[in-house]
C-alpha cells in the first residue's frame, strides 16, 4: 500500500487543532473518519460539511418524533461540525459563508430546545448589530452574566460547552460574534480597540431586565483573551475577567504563527497584504493598557502553547493592577484544549465566586498556580 501524504495545511490543521475539535464538541470518531479521507486542503470543507449534514438530519428526525432533547444535541453537533469545516477556510469566501450560515441555522434550531433554552439577540454597535445568544440559568432571578468572547477563528457557537458549566453554577451567559468573527466577519473587520465592543455589549445588557448588569464578568479565549483585557481596562462596569491563552501583543510573534493563523488574521482584519496584517497585529497590544485593569483577573495558559507563547501570559499577569491569579498547566497546549477538565471547571467556579459572592478573592493578588501533574 502506498502511503498518501497530506498537504501541509491539512497536516497543520490536524496537528494544531485536534484537541480543540474534541474539547469543543466534535466526536473523536467523526474527527478520525473525516481527517483520514482528507488529503488536500480544498477537500476539507466538503468533508466536514457532509458530516454536519448527517447530524442535522438526525436533529430533524428527532424533532419529527418529538424527541426534543435529542434534537438539541444533534443540532449542536451539526452546528459545531459545520463550523470546523469553514473556520479557517478564509481563502474561499463563498464556502466560508455557506458553512457559517449552516452552523448558525442549526444552532438557532437548537436554541429553544436547550436546557435551559436560549434567545437569539442583536447587540447595537456603531449603526450595525452584533448577533449573539443569551441564556439564563433555570429559576434564577436577575443572575450575574458572563460575556463570552471567542478568538480569531472561533465563533459564538463554539462557546457552547463553556456555557453549560457556567449555567450550572447559576450564571447567565452571552456569547456573540464581534468584529471579524462568525456572522460579523462579513461586515466588520477585526479591530484592536475592542473596548468599544465591550462597552456596547454591557450597554445592551443594561437594557435586559432578565440579568443583573451590575455583575458582569468577561471570559475570552485566545485572541479573545486580549479582547477581554482591553474591555476590562476601559470599562469600570466589568466585575471580573478570565483570559485564556490570550496574547499581550498578537503581532509580537507573527512569523512564528501557523500559516493558516496568519492568513485568517489577514483576511478577517481586512489587510491587503501580509505586511499590513502584521502591522495590524502589532496594534493588538496591551502595552500601556494592562495596568488599568483593576478588577479581579484570572490568567490561564498552557506552557506548551505553540500559538501564543506562555511569555505573553506572564506579561499580562505582571502588569494587571488589581487582584490577580494565574493558572499554568505544564502540559497544556493552546487554550489548554488537551486538558479541558483541568481548567474549565476551575474557571467556572472562579467566575461564580467573583460574581455571586462579592467581587472576587482579594487574597488572590499575585497568586500563581502551576499544575505539575
Number of C-alpha atoms within 10 A of each C-alpha: 3 4 5 7 10 16 13 13 17 19 17 15 17 16 10 15 16 18 20 20 19 17 18 18 18 19 14 14 9 15 17 12 14 16 19 10 12 19 17 14 15 15 14 22 22 17 17 26 22 16 19 28 18 15 22 27 15 17 27 20 16 19 16 10 10 11 14 19 15 18 26 26 19 24 31 30 27 31 29 27 31 31 28 25 24 24 21 21 22 19 13 12 13 11 17 21 18 13 27 21 16 21 31 23 15 26 25 20 18 25 20 15 19 19 16 15 15 19 14 16 16 17 20 15 18 10 5 12 17 23 18 21 21 22 24 27 23 14 9 13 13 17 23 26 32 30 24 27 28 27 21 22 23 22 29 23 24 23 22 19 14 19 21 18 17 23 22 14 15 19 29 26 29 24 26 28 25 31 23 25 25 29 22 20 19 14 13 18 19 23 20 20 15 20 19 16 22 24 19 17 21 20 16 16 21 14 10 12 10 18 23 16 23 16 21 25 29 27 26 23 26 24 24 25 28 28 31 29 31 25 23 27 21 20 19 13 17 26 25 28 29 28 29 29 30 31 31 27 21 24 20 19 16 19 10 13 16 15 14 18 15 20 20 20 24 23 20 25 22 18 18 10 11 14 11 14 23 21 13 21 23 17 17 24 22 22 13 9 18 24 16 19 25 20 24 26 33 23 22 28 32 27 21 16 19 15 21 28 22 21 13 18 25 16 16 25 24 12 17 22 19 19 20 28 21 24 21 22 22 16 16 22 25 25 24 27 21 19 17 18 11 15 20 19 13 14 22 23 14 19 30 24 16 24 21 17 10 11 17 22 16 12 10 16 17 15 13 14 12 13 12 8 6
